[in-house]
Amino acid sequence: MNMPLRRAVHERSGKVLAEELETPRTMFGRGLGLMFRKTLPAGRGMWLIPCNGIHMMFMSFPIDAVFLDSSERVKKVYRRLPAWWGIVLLEWGAHSVLELPPDSTAGIELARGDQIVIQ
């Protein structure tokens, strides 16, 4: 079961990364993530917390992944992680990750240390 939907906003620019964020409550839900879905519509996303690594097995579309520290500051951005073989084994210092539709981060200068507001 998911918690109420939230949104993610890049504080410095005010740009919305996701208007609707799913947040799985259980380890099983986080492990399942976006696997087996056909698509992730624009404006949607998933916030995996806690999480410091992801894989793209059983995914049918690429994603943008934004790894955040425990204060929701950007640690690293991976753009267009490819379906099936994309992997981030471990992002040191990350506490969570935003999984977003491909190109959701295009045109936004996300820099290490930038604050993401989850509301």
C-alpha positions in Angstrom: 0.0 0.0 0.0 1.2 3.5 -0.8 1.2 6.6 1.3 -0.7 9.7 0.1 0.8 11.2 -3.0 3.4 13.9 -2.6 5.3 16.1 -5.0 8.9 16.9 -5.6 10.1 20.5 -6.3 13.7 21.7 -7.1 14.0 24.5 -4.6 16.5 26.7 -6.4 14.5 26.9 -9.7 11.0 26.2 -8.4 10.5 23.6 -11.1 8.4 20.5 -10.3 10.2 17.2 -10.8 7.0 15.2 -10.1 3.5 16.4 -9.4 2.5 12.9 -8.0 5.0 10.8 -6.1 4.2 7.3 -5.0 6.0 6.3 -1.8 5.9 2.5 -1.1 5.7 1.8 2.7 7.2 -1.7 2.8 10.4 -3.3 1.8 8.5 -5.5 -0.7 6.9 -2.3 -2.2 10.3 -0.6 -2.5 11.8 -3.8 -4.0 9.0 -4.1 -6.6 9.2 -0.4 -7.4 8.3 0.3 -11.0 9.0 -3.2 -12.3 6.4 -4.7 -14.6 4.8 -1.4 -15.4 4.3 -0.5 -19.1 5.0 3.2 -18.6 5.4 6.0 -16.1 3.3 9.0 -17.2 4.8 12.5 -17.3 4.4 14.2 -13.9 4.4 11.0 -12.0 7.2 9.3 -10.0 8.2 7.1 -7.2 10.2 8.1 -4.0 12.0 5.1 -2.6 13.1 5.7 1.0 15.3 4.3 2.4 17.2 3.4 -0.8 20.8 3.9 -2.0 20.9 1.7 -5.1 18.5 0.6 -7.9 18.4 -1.8 -10.8 16.3 -1.7 -14.0 15.6 -5.5 -14.4 12.0 -6.1 -15.5 11.6 -2.5 -16.5 10.1 -1.7 -19.9 11.2 2.0 -20.0 14.1 4.1 -19.1 14.0 6.5 -16.1 15.7 9.5 -14.6 17.0 8.7 -11.1 17.8 11.4 -8.5 19.6 10.2 -5.5 19.1 12.3 -2.3 20.8 12.4 1.1 18.9 12.3 4.4 18.0 16.0 4.1 16.7 15.6 0.5 19.7 17.3 -1.1 20.9 15.9 -4.5 23.7 13.5 -4.3 23.7 12.3 -7.9 21.5 12.4 -11.0 21.3 9.5 -13.5 19.5 10.5 -16.7 17.8 7.9 -18.9 18.9 4.8 -17.1 18.2 2.1 -19.7 15.5 -0.5 -19.2 16.8 -4.0 -18.2 20.5 -3.4 -17.9 20.8 0.0 -16.1 22.0 -0.4 -12.5 23.3 1.8 -9.7 24.7 -0.7 -7.1 25.4 1.9 -4.4 25.4 5.7 -4.2 27.4 6.6 -1.1 25.6 8.9 1.2 22.2 8.5 -0.5 19.2 7.9 1.7 16.5 7.9 -1.0 15.9 8.1 -4.7 13.3 9.7 -7.0 12.5 7.5 -10.0 11.0 9.8 -12.7 10.0 9.4 -16.3 12.9 9.8 -18.8 13.9 13.4 -19.4 12.1 14.7 -16.3 15.4 16.3 -15.3 16.2 17.8 -18.7 16.4 21.5 -18.7 16.8 21.6 -14.9 20.3 22.3 -13.7 20.3 19.8 -10.8 23.6 20.1 -9.0 25.0 18.1 -6.1 23.7 19.7 -2.9 20.6 21.2 -4.4 17.6 21.0 -2.2 14.6 19.0 -3.3 11.4 19.8 -1.4 9.1 16.9 -0.9 5.6 18.1 0.0 
